[in-house]
């Protein structure tokens, strides 16, 4: 539910790209936003 709220807020403000370390949770919204995965430094 929290992920849907983030995507809904992004939509209201016209934000189309999401930078996240948790891309898996946002895959269902891939039609609405472009996912930009953060990668941890090893």
C-alpha positions as CSV (number, residue, x, y, z in Angstrom):
1,X,0.0,0.0,0.0
2,X,2.8,2.4,0.8
3,X,4.4,1.8,-2.6
4,X,1.1,2.6,-4.3
5,X,0.9,5.9,-2.3
6,X,4.4,6.8,-3.5
7,X,3.5,6.1,-7.1
8,X,0.2,8.0,-6.8
9,X,2.0,11.1,-5.4
10,X,4.6,10.9,-8.2
11,X,1.7,10.8,-10.7
12,X,0.1,13.9,-9.2
13,X,3.3,15.9,-9.4
14,X,4.3,14.6,-12.9
15,X,7.3,12.6,-11.7
16,X,8.0,9.7,-13.9
17,X,11.4,8.3,-12.6
18,X,11.9,6.5,-9.4
19,X,15.3,6.0,-7.9
20,X,15.1,3.1,-5.4
21,X,17.0,0.3,-3.7
22,X,13.8,-1.7,-3.7
23,X,13.0,-2.1,-7.4
24,X,11.2,-5.4,-6.8
25,X,8.4,-3.8,-4.9
26,X,7.7,-1.3,-7.8
27,X,7.8,-3.7,-10.7
28,X,4.0,-3.7,-10.8
29,X,4.1,0.0,-11.5
30,X,6.6,-0.2,-14.4
31,X,3.9,1.0,-16.8
32,X,3.5,4.2,-14.8
33,X,7.1,5.0,-13.7
34,X,10.6,4.3,-14.9
35,X,12.5,2.5,-12.3
36,X,16.1,3.5,-11.7
37,X,17.7,0.9,-9.4
38,X,20.3,2.0,-6.9
39,X,23.2,-0.4,-6.5
40,X,25.0,-0.8,-3.3
41,X,28.7,-0.2,-3.4
42,X,30.6,-3.4,-2.7
